[in-house]
Amino acid sequence: METNELMSAIFLVAVLALVLPGFLSTNNKIKQFMKNLSIWTIIILVIIVIIYLIL
């Protein structure tokens, strides 16, 4: 794994660690939780695709 890929992975994990507590506390209903989780999954996938296209 190259340094750029490693730094990108560390960055994504750090963002997840910062966002996850607030995300879980505001999503107390399963329907709302699944909707927000799918939105976050799409955002992360778009970021990963952009990173791989640029690098």
Residue frames as qw, qx, qy, qz and C-alpha x, y, z in Angstrom:
[[0.000, 0.891, 0.453, 0.000, 0.00, 0.00, 0.00],
 [0.409, 0.473, -0.024, 0.780, 1.40, 3.37, -0.97],
 [0.209, -0.187, -0.452, 0.847, 1.72, 6.24, 1.46],
 [0.293, -0.069, -0.173, -0.938, -1.09, 8.19, -0.23],
 [0.620, -0.268, -0.633, -0.379, -3.49, 5.27, 0.08],
 [0.512, -0.261, -0.676, 0.461, -2.51, 4.75, 3.70],
 [0.044, -0.100, -0.251, 0.962, -3.03, 8.43, 4.52],
 [0.452, -0.166, -0.377, -0.791, -6.43, 8.38, 2.79],
 [0.636, -0.306, -0.706, -0.069, -7.49, 5.35, 4.82],
 [0.373, -0.231, -0.549, 0.712, -6.31, 6.96, 8.06],
 [0.141, -0.027, -0.012, -0.989, -8.17, 10.16, 7.16],
 [0.563, -0.252, -0.524, -0.588, -11.42, 8.27, 6.51],
 [0.602, -0.318, -0.693, 0.237, -11.12, 6.36, 9.79],
 [0.220, -0.134, -0.369, 0.893, -10.45, 9.62, 11.66],
 [0.338, -0.127, -0.204, -0.910, -13.52, 11.26, 10.13],
 [0.638, -0.292, -0.659, -0.270, -15.58, 8.20, 11.01],
 [0.493, -0.255, -0.634, 0.539, -14.35, 8.35, 14.62],
 [0.014, -0.070, -0.192, 0.979, -15.34, 12.02, 14.86],
 [0.451, -0.086, -0.320, -0.829, -18.75, 11.65, 13.23],
 [0.472, -0.150, -0.861, -0.112, -19.90, 8.27, 14.58],
 [0.142, -0.276, -0.733, 0.606, -20.89, 9.27, 18.16],
 [0.280, 0.302, 0.124, -0.903, -23.13, 12.11, 17.01],
 [0.451, 0.099, -0.656, -0.597, -24.48, 10.02, 14.17],
 [0.374, -0.189, -0.906, 0.067, -25.52, 7.21, 16.51],
 [0.035, -0.315, -0.610, 0.727, -27.05, 9.52, 19.11],
 [0.347, 0.306, -0.024, -0.886, -29.28, 11.31, 16.60],
 [0.554, 0.128, -0.639, -0.519, -30.44, 8.18, 14.78],
 [0.354, -0.155, 0.785, -0.484, -32.50, 6.40, 17.41],
 [0.795, 0.316, 0.296, -0.425, -35.09, 5.03, 14.95],
 [0.657, -0.091, 0.667, 0.339, -34.02, 2.17, 12.67],
 [0.545, 0.700, 0.420, 0.192, -35.61, 3.66, 9.53],
 [0.056, 0.990, -0.125, -0.012, -33.85, 6.99, 10.00],
 [0.540, -0.592, 0.549, 0.239, -30.61, 5.20, 10.89],
 [0.704, 0.178, 0.608, 0.322, -30.65, 3.10, 7.70],
 [0.403, 0.872, 0.237, 0.144, -31.44, 6.14, 5.55],
 [0.120, -0.947, 0.293, 0.051, -28.58, 8.17, 7.02],
 [0.658, -0.375, 0.603, 0.250, -26.21, 5.21, 6.90],
 [0.692, 0.442, 0.489, 0.296, -26.90, 4.74, 3.20],
 [0.227, 0.969, 0.015, 0.098, -26.28, 8.45, 2.54],
 [0.363, -0.795, 0.470, 0.124, -22.95, 8.28, 4.38],
 [0.757, -0.043, 0.596, 0.264, -22.00, 5.13, 2.47],
 [0.572, 0.720, 0.308, 0.244, -22.63, 6.88, -0.83],
 [0.017, -0.982, 0.188, -0.027, -20.60, 9.91, 0.26],
 [0.559, -0.577, 0.565, 0.188, -17.65, 7.74, 1.32],
 [0.754, 0.236, 0.547, 0.277, -17.77, 5.74, -1.93],
 [0.405, 0.888, 0.129, 0.172, -17.77, 8.95, -3.98],
 [0.233, -0.896, 0.373, 0.055, -14.77, 10.24, -2.03],
 [0.697, -0.287, 0.614, 0.235, -12.88, 6.97, -2.56],
 [0.685, 0.527, 0.430, 0.262, -13.63, 6.99, -6.30],
 [0.191, 0.975, -0.049, 0.099, -12.48, 10.61, -6.60],
 [0.448, -0.734, 0.491, 0.142, -9.27, 9.84, -4.72],
 [0.728, -0.037, 0.621, 0.289, -8.48, 6.92, -7.01],
 [0.564, 0.731, 0.315, 0.220, -9.24, 8.93, -10.16],
 [0.022, 0.979, -0.194, 0.056, -7.00, 11.81, -9.10],
 [0.389, -0.645, 0.652, 0.088, -4.15, 9.71, -7.78]]
